[in-house]
Amino acid sequence: MIPAALALLKRDLSLAFARGGGPVLAAGFYITLMAMVPLSLGPDAQTLSRIAPGLTWLCLALASLLSLERLFERDYEDGVFDLLRTGPLALEAVALLKCLAQWLGTGLILSLMTPVVMIILGAPVDAAGLSLIAALIGSLSFALIGGVGASLTLGSRKGGVLIALLVLPFYVPPVIFGAGLMDAYVTGAPIAQALGLLGAYGLFALALSPIAMGAALRSALN
Amino acid sequence: MPFAIRVEGLSLKKGYKLLISDLNFEVGPGECVALTGANGVGKTTLLRALAGFAPPHAGSIRIGDDNSDDSIVASNSHYLGHAESLSPSRRVDQELSFQCEYLGGTAGSLAEAVGKLRLNSLLDLEVRMLSAGQKRRLSLARLLMVERPVWLLDEPMSPLDTEHRALLAGMMQAHLSDGGLIVCAVHDPLPFETRELRLTRAEVGEVVYG
């Protein structure tokens, strides 16, 4: 079971990175979006540093949406699920591994960029470590919840917009906790509560999303 | 372990349409069932149900005498459908080694399958550059790479040339003589002894809710 899981993870990662697909696109989108912030709001350093955490989290959520459409769609069209289902892994595990690969290929890279982007916009440098941890947890929740959206829209045309509509409401809690965490840090308020809630949401997504994705995939693949 | 599939009172739906109703048959070790019937009569639907991809509307699919559930058929079977289960952007050798690792084959069995199906010259090509017949040969490799008692094949011969049809027929016969069993949807008869299961269009268009 473990070799099969590793083989699937390796395959999905190599597919994600082939032809500069998802990861590069998402990273480019994230940077471009963040570069537009000072252009649209003006270069006033004080304003920017006040809104930096919130905007960063908003852009992180949007960038996480980008490659979700292809998460299951590609393998669905190529009939790869027929092969995957005759293997040793349950559909729930297959879906979870695909989300994990999606996170390693996209979310992880976006998370690594988050502290940099936040500091460029004027957040304090000593918040870098905390913002990285928060972004890692947040982007993992985004990938898992996004996987549920992708599996629910599997087989429908115009899946991309539909995924965004389905998934964005569930991106709200991590955005609130993540941005709140940074605000709390900057203002010197206790951070344990926001960090705890962010982690709890990540665990919630980790526990429930495989079940939801398994059920949605099973119904789409019948 | 001697392996047998027993299908009792099986009814299958596609969407709301009842395609197959009250079907009974058995496949024992060393036996090949050739599924025949007009287009759209439910051959693929039956094969997918045998693989455990879709739950039956009614009836049961069992292995041997056990009251086992469908997923056990899936992990004991190879399913080769119309779609080749290959990612167009990956190289042939990547796809083969992924399938081998995922399904639990060994490097030795992989090399053997590559040799038998003459895939050597294709290994460094991307899947999307292959012809339909070459893709099918690539899919056939997993039958040899990982030994499983049940082969569920959906028109396996159609894109192959004469030479490779003979090769596949040989593979199927070898599998049967090893005690494996095959359920195979076909339009042209297979070049060895099979038991024909002809699906007829009895209830076309009957709509079932629930």
HADDOCK unambig.tbl for C-alpha pairs under 7 A between the chains (distance, minus, plus):
assign (segid A and resid 3 and name CA) (segid B and resid 101 and name CA) 6.56 0.50 0.50
assign (segid A and resid 3 and name CA) (segid B and resid 102 and name CA) 6.84 0.50 0.50
assign (segid A and resid 4 and name CA) (segid B and resid 101 and name CA) 5.90 0.50 0.50
assign (segid A and resid 4 and name CA) (segid B and resid 102 and name CA) 4.05 0.50 0.50
assign (segid A and resid 4 and name CA) (segid B and resid 103 and name CA) 6.77 0.50 0.50
assign (segid A and resid 7 and name CA) (segid B and resid 98 and name CA) 5.95 0.50 0.50
assign (segid A and resid 7 and name CA) (segid B and resid 101 and name CA) 6.05 0.50 0.50
assign (segid A and resid 7 and name CA) (segid B and resid 102 and name CA) 5.79 0.50 0.50
assign (segid A and resid 8 and name CA) (segid B and resid 102 and name CA) 6.78 0.50 0.50
assign (segid A and resid 11 and name CA) (segid B and resid 98 and name CA) 6.91 0.50 0.50
assign (segid A and resid 78 and name CA) (segid B and resid 83 and name CA) 6.23 0.50 0.50
assign (segid A and resid 78 and name CA) (segid B and resid 84 and name CA) 6.94 0.50 0.50
assign (segid A and resid 78 and name CA) (segid B and resid 85 and name CA) 5.51 0.50 0.50
assign (segid A and resid 78 and name CA) (segid B and resid 86 and name CA) 6.13 0.50 0.50
assign (segid A and resid 78 and name CA) (segid B and resid 87 and name CA) 6.28 0.50 0.50
assign (segid A and resid 79 and name CA) (segid B and resid 83 and name CA) 5.09 0.50 0.50
assign (segid A and resid 79 and name CA) (segid B and resid 84 and name CA) 6.33 0.50 0.50
assign (segid A and resid 79 and name CA) (segid B and resid 85 and name CA) 4.44 0.50 0.50
assign (segid A and resid 80 and name CA) (segid B and resid 85 and name CA) 3.87 0.50 0.50
assign (segid A and resid 80 and name CA) (segid B and resid 86 and name CA) 6.11 0.50 0.50
assign (segid A and resid 82 and name CA) (segid B and resid 85 and name CA) 6.66 0.50 0.50
assign (segid A and resid 83 and name CA) (segid B and resid 85 and name CA) 6.09 0.50 0.50
assign (segid A and resid 86 and name CA) (segid B and resid 74 and name CA) 5.07 0.50 0.50
assign (segid A and resid 86 and name CA) (segid B and resid 75 and name CA) 5.24 0.50 0.50
assign (segid A and resid 86 and name CA) (segid B and resid 77 and name CA) 6.79 0.50 0.50
assign (segid A and resid 86 and name CA) (segid B and resid 78 and name CA) 6.69 0.50 0.50
assign (segid A and resid 87 and name CA) (segid B and resid 75 and name CA) 6.11 0.50 0.50
assign (segid A and resid 87 and name CA) (segid B and resid 102 and name CA) 6.50 0.50 0.50
assign (segid A and resid 87 and name CA) (segid B and resid 103 and name CA) 5.18 0.50 0.50
assign (segid A and resid 88 and name CA) (segid B and resid 75 and name CA) 6.50 0.50 0.50
assign (segid A and resid 88 and name CA) (segid B and resid 103 and name CA) 6.89 0.50 0.50
assign (segid A and resid 222 and name CA) (segid B and resid 53 and name CA) 6.19 0.50 0.50
assign (segid A and resid 222 and name CA) (segid B and resid 54 and name CA) 4.98 0.50 0.50
